[in-house]
Amino acid sequence: MKLLFVCSRNRLRSPTAEAVFAEYEGLEVDSAGLDREAEIPLSSDAIQWADIIFVMEKSHRSKLSKNFQSWLKHKRVVCLDIPDEYEYMEPALIELMKARVLPLLGTF
């Protein structure tokens, strides 16, 4: 299963998710940001690659739909409702991500 994690700048939340879920066998993971200043800007190729796209906030879902609508057909987009108040690899962020993502993946 291919998971894409998206936040604003791809510096804290989505790279944390990428690092955490890359450790799980059977998952391929990538991350990107929606802002122009993102470390890795989101591309249509990344969207096409993904089986599930996880956004951190509702505003990310809106921006994703606005900028990439034609690539989102038949894509599952899940909002994790994780605010931008955590540091990279912060234990509380990792726990929250696992609690919100793993139940959606079924066998993990």
Residue pairs with C-beta under 8 A, 6 or more apart in sequence:
1 26
1 27
1 28
1 51
1 52
1 105
2 27
2 28
2 29
2 30
2 49
2 50
2 51
2 52
3 17
3 21
3 27
3 28
3 29
3 30
3 50
3 51
3 52
3 54
3 101
4 29
4 30
4 31
4 32
4 46
4 47
4 49
4 50
4 52
4 53
4 54
5 13
5 14
5 17
5 18
5 21
5 29
5 30
5 31
5 32
5 54
5 56
6 14
6 31
6 32
6 33
6 34
6 42
6 53
6 54
6 55
6 56
6 60
6 64
7 13
7 14
7 31
7 33
7 34
7 55
7 56
7 57
7 60
7 84
8 33
8 34
8 35
8 38
8 56
8 60
8 84
9 33
9 35
9 37
9 38
9 39
10 31
10 32
10 33
10 38
10 39
10 40
10 41
11 33
11 38
11 39
11 88
12 84
12 86
12 87
12 88
12 93
13 56
13 82
13 84
13 86
13 93
14 31
14 32
14 33
14 56
15 31
15 39
15 88
16 86
16 88
16 89
16 90
16 93
16 94
16 97
17 29
17 31
17 54
17 97
17 101
18 29
18 30
18 31
19 89
20 94
20 97
20 98
21 27
21 29
21 97
21 101
22 29
24 108
26 107
26 108
27 105
27 108
30 46
30 49
30 50
31 40
32 38
32 40
32 41
32 42
32 43
32 46
33 39
33 40
33 41
33 42
34 41
34 42
34 60
34 63
34 64
34 67
35 41
42 64
42 67
42 68
44 68
44 71
47 53
47 68
47 71
47 72
47 75
48 71
50 75
51 76
52 75
52 76
52 77
52 78
52 104
53 64
53 72
53 75
53 76
53 77
53 78
54 77
54 78
54 79
54 80
54 101
55 61
55 64
55 77
55 78
55 79
55 80
56 79
56 80
56 81
56 82
56 83
56 84
57 79
57 81
57 82
57 83
57 84
58 79
58 81
60 79
61 77
61 79
64 72
64 77
65 72
65 77
78 104
80 97
80 100
80 101
81 100
82 93
82 96
82 97
82 100
86 92
86 93
86 96
87 93
102 108
